[in-house]
């Protein structure tokens, strides 16, 4: 018989680890942004933006 409790435990632990990793990467990139004040930033348009028709006034 399948041990659902063990399956859940494995899944929960892995998801928790991944969420913590994502949070750490977010903190790291936020610190990079804060540390780079005064530097020039380049705005990069996503490919989704370029597919939208331009608005006419």
N, C-alpha and C positions, 0 to 999 in steps of 0.2 A: 504494500500500500504506500502511496505517496505521502511523504512527510511534509504537509503544507506549512506547518509551523516552522520547520527548518528552511523551506523555500522562502517564506515571508521574511525570516530573519536575514537571510543572505541578501535578498532584494532590498530590504530596508537599510541595511548597513551600507551597501554599495551606493544607494541613492543619497544617503546622508554624506558619505565621503565625497561624492561628486558635487553636491550642493556646497559643501565647505570649500572645495577646490575652486568652484566658480566664484564664490564670495571673496576668496583670497586674490584671485586674478582681478576682480573688480577693484578691490582695495589698492592693489599694485598699480593698476592703470590710473586710478584717481590720484594717487600720489605722484605719478609721472606727470599728470596734467598740472597739479598744484606746483610742483617743482619747476615747471617749464614756463611760468608766468613771464611775460615780457618777450617771449619768443613768438615768431610768426607761425600761424597755423594756416593750413591750406584746406579749404572746403572741397571735399570730393563728392560729386554727385553720384548717386547710385544709378544703376541701369534702369531701375523702375521709374525714377524721376524723368529720365530722358524719353521714355515711352509715352508719357502723358502729353497731350496736346497743349500748346502754349495758350495762355489766356489772352484774349484780345479785349482791349478797353474800348 
